Every structure is written in C-alpha cells, then in structure tokens.
Amino acid sequence: MVWCGRMKLLHVHDFFAPGNSRYGHDICRKLVLRGHEVHVLAAVGERGPADGAVVDGVRFHTYRQYDGAGAFKRYRYVIGRNKTIFSELQRIHCFDVVLFNQPLCYHGVRQSPIVAEVRRRYAFISPWADEWKAAHDPEGGGLFRGIARRVNLSTRNRMEGRALRECSGVSVISDFVKNRLLQLHPETPPEKLHSIPCAVDTDMFCPTPGWRERHAIPPGDTLLLTIRRLVPRMGVDNLIRAFPEVLASIPSARLVIGGEGPLRGELEALARSLPCADRVLFTGYVADAEMPAIYSAADLFLLPTKELEGFGMVIIEAMACGTPVLGTPVGAIPEVLGPFDRSMLCSGVGHREIAEGLLRLFRSGISNDDMRQRCRQYAVDRYGWDVILPRFESFLCGKA
C-alpha cells in the first residue's frame, strides 16, 4: 500500500445534494479525518452547500445547477463553469489529485490550460449512457427519436471513454460495473482498474430505536421497507403488486415506501387500486438523520430493482442497522448479498417472484435477533470504512 503523506484532493461532482451525494461526501469527510485537505467542486440546487461553505472539514466550491432548456446550452454551461473554476482553484491550492465521477465535468476540467499539473483519477459508478437510457426510457418513438437516442448514447460513450483513457487510474464499485465498463470501453487496460466496493458508516448506521413509536406503527406489525428514488428502473411498482399476496399470508404486514421521484403519484394510484391501500405508507423524502431509525424499524428491507444496480448502498446501510434484505438478482445485488446468504435473492424481478421470495424468508424465520446481529456484523466486517478507506486512499495516492 502506497502512502503519500498529506494529500490535497479536489473531488469534482456533476451535482451535489444532501442524501443523493451522501456516499461521495462520506469519502471526503473520512479523508479529512485521515489528515488530508479535501475540496469539492460541484453544481448544486437549492439545498446544496453554498460556495465557500465548509462541511465536516470539506470545503465546497459550488455553482448553480443549469436550469435552462437545451442539451447543448447545458453542455456549454457545465464545461465552462468547470474549466474556469478549476483553473482558479488549482492556481490557489495546487491540488495533488483530482477525482471525477462523471464525464461532463471531466471534459470541463480537461480544457483548463493547467490540468496537466495534477494527477487525475476517476471513480466509475455506472455507465453514463446506461443511466441516461434507463432514466429516459427512450425505446420506440419513430425515426427521429431513434436517431436522437443513438446520438445521445454514442456521445456519452465517447466522452466517457476519453475520460477513462486520460485518467491514470479508475476505481469500480463491483464486478458488474467493471464488466460493463469493459464491454462499453474495451480499450481500457484492465490493470488501470481498481475494484473498491462502497462502504457504510457503521457508527451512523447502527441499530437505532424510535421510528415506529414516532409514526404510530403498532409493535405487532410486520414492517416491510424500501427506500428508493421513485423511477421505473427501481421496480417499486412490482413490489406494490406483490404486496396483496404477501398480506394474504402475513395479515400484520405493512409496506413503507420512502423516497421521492417522478413516479410517486402513479405509484400511489397503483397502491390505491389494490386491496392493500390502507397498509401502504409513502413517507416521501427521508432525511439522512432519519435513515438509521427507519432501517432499524423494519423487519425486512426490500430492493426490487429491475435494471442497472451498480452496487446497492441501501443493502449495506440496512444490514449495518441489523435489518435483513431481500433483493432481486440484478446488477451487483448478488455480489453484495450472495456471500452472506443467497436465500436473500429473489428468483426474478416480477411481482410473483418478489412475493415468493419474501414469504419464503418469513417462513424460514429470518426476522430474529440472531439474524439481525449477523447482518450487522457482515456490514461491519466487509464494508465498514475501516476496511474500505485505506484501499481508496491508496488508489488516490498510488501510481496506477
């Protein structure tokens, strides 16, 4: 393991927001605790840190998220802001390393005349083109839409490929992500890739009482929980469709759905249309401070993803709080859950497979104190920051 002494790091985000950016911020604040100087350059919305703010020892350099129309105008805006701000910051701070996790911001920074002075690393979370395709559901729509789809996908792949080539090292969070990267960018040297899974703050995410009492959930209820961004690929619709069958076998079951997103109204209407509406609760946005308590309140956490799950942070957060998890066999979910207990994987992503997997787990007596202790220990031993941070620090400091 390479040690580089005190490092000056600039972490460049495409967008920084409380909750969504918690893992990126955890990396930064943990590095500060290790004695490094860490800065963040990012676009922000209304809830994002102010320019110049210091949060947990991390200094933020922020600009307003682009909210105008037109992809080309957004491209020019983001490229220009990152080029200008990076150049100003590098002249002042002389960073040792710049860490990127998105190609658009990388292409702004790379246009700076002084970018060659600094080592560049890339944290590859998920393919940009795959994310765009999943978010926009762009299949169909005729000739014009088909051409636009191909242009969007190829442009994102080209920009991403260039960023990967020009950065001296690339971290990947799972074998699923690594394999997908090599499919899309086969020219990437495998020796450039560093497999470093996500980590969980096991001091923050630990068994925490009180959520049931604050929300008047009867102690005898069997609480099933998911926390997701409410978009199509997350599969929450299939979970809701599975719930009436679950309720028929477990009358005490209650389904709690945390999170916001464009599908919330549609999902609420779906729940109302089924004979389980009074047993489904939508909480909306769950603040970071509330997450450990809501995880701890659940008898089982559910991850019904349909596609593109690069890691599944919620898995290790829930397990760190002592809560068992049932997931679909999608993306990296089998990598994270499989070594612990493959019975925690559904046989498919449909509502029938989800219901079958859930009922099978409860028949096996999964919700007990011994299982909760095992879940907690698995998260601590395999994904705690004490285990993961030295590997990430070495990735940043070492020669790729």
DAKA-V986715 format. One record per run of one state. SS is the DSSP state (@ for helix, = for strand, . for the rest). FROM is the first residue (numbers start at 1). TO is the last residue. Records with the same first field share a line. If there is no record, write none. Layout:
# DAKA-V986715
SS=FROM-TO ; FROM-TO
This chain:
# DAKA-V986715
.=1-7 ; 17-21 ; 34-36 ; 45-53 ; 56-57 ; 65-70 ; 94-96 ; 101-102 ; 110-114 ; 118-118 ; 125-127 ; 137-141 ; 167-168 ; 173-174 ; 185-189 ; 196-199 ; 201-210 ; 215-221 ; 228-231 ; 235-235 ; 250-252 ; 259-263 ; 274-276 ; 285-287 ; 298-299 ; 304-312 ; 321-324 ; 328-332 ; 339-341 ; 346-350 ; 364-368 ; 398-400
==8-16 ; 37-44 ; 54-55 ; 58-64 ; 97-100 ; 119-124 ; 169-172 ; 193-195 ; 200-200 ; 222-227 ; 253-258 ; 280-284 ; 300-303 ; 325-327 ; 345-345 ; 384-384
@=22-33 ; 71-93 ; 103-109 ; 115-117 ; 128-136 ; 142-166 ; 175-184 ; 190-192 ; 211-214 ; 232-234 ; 236-249 ; 264-273 ; 277-279 ; 288-297 ; 313-320 ; 333-338 ; 342-344 ; 351-363 ; 369-383 ; 385-397
